[in-house]
Each structure stands twice: as C-alpha cells, then as structure tokens.
Amino acid sequence: NGSITVINLSLVPAEIVHIITAVISRMILEALQRYRRLNHGRVLPTVLVMEEAHTFIKRYKDDAENQNSAAICCRVFEKIAREGRKFGLGLVLSSQRPSELSPTVLSQCNSFLLHRISNDQDQELVKRLLPDNLRGMLHDLPSLPARQAILLGWASELPVLVQMSELPEEHRPK
C-alpha cells in the first residue's frame, strides 16, 4: 500500500545535480524527522535507492577548503546513513565502484549483495568486509556469471551465493 516515486536526474546539468540530490535527500530526512515528532515516535518507513551511488556518495578529503557540491552531497548521505534509521529512512546503494564510496556510508551498511567485481581496488575493499575465514569465497567475484551474487551481512547468517530471477522480456528496460 505504499507508493514509489522515481526521480530521474539524468537530464539535470552536471554542475547542479549534486546540489539537487542533496536538497531532495535532506528534505526527505527532515520530513521524516517531523513526522516522527508529530506522531508520537511512529515512523513512516521510507527507502532511498541510489543508482550509481559512487556519483553522489563519493569519498572526499575532509578539509575546510573542500566545500564543492559533491562533498556537500556526500555529507548529506553520511548524515542519512548515520541517523536515518531511527526516523524510518533506509538507503539502498547500487555502485559498480564501491572503492569510491564514502567510508562513513559504507561502515553503516548492514548487508551487501556483491555481483561480479573485477577492479582490484574494489575487490580489496570487499575483502575487508569479510572475516578471514570467509575471504576464500571472494575468489569467484571476478568470474561470477550474470544474475549471480554473494549475499552477506545482516540479511544472511553466512555469506551465500544467490541467483537473481530472470526478468521477463516485457519488464526489461528498453
């Protein structure tokens, strides 16, 4: 009984896409904070799904001069990752470059669904997510077939190889 809203920012100029994303996301967090306050602690479950998350939640150098729009956008998502759950706000991040994501946001992630990863830096980051005795599972990451992934974290007691259902032709993106 919920609703889905897709905000396609592909036509927004690159110079302002980070600011637009930060403003929308911050407004959602603040609206959920007000909702909780006005409804005696109840939350309105909400999930932000970020495609190409490394574009908006990019690792940055933490210095006073680093006030560009990408760093400001990343700080908004760091706040959401740290505080959003108590207001019912969750994040789903999709990225082909996890090594470029903010360490603060990554540290708040509870579950990971790892598809084929061939970049060495990304593989190293993923290896650090696992205990030593389970790192052998990641040898297959560079050669995972399409629709297969390794699920780990709170969503599964042990890391497990999963296969995604095939999407019928009529539901595939065009």
Salt bridges, closest charged atoms under 4 A:
GLU30 OE2 - ARG26 NE 2.90
GLU52 OE1 - HIS54 NE2 3.33
GLU83 OE1 - LYS79 NZ 3.09
GLU100 OE1 - LYS58 NZ 2.91
GLU100 OE2 - ARG97 NH1 3.63
ASP122 OD2 - ARG97 NE 3.10
GLU124 OE2 - LYS127 NZ 3.86
ASP132 OD1 - ARG135 NH1 3.13
GLU166 OE1 - ARG147 NH1 3.63
GLU166 OE2 - ARG172 NH2 2.91
GLU169 OE1 - ARG172 NH1 3.05
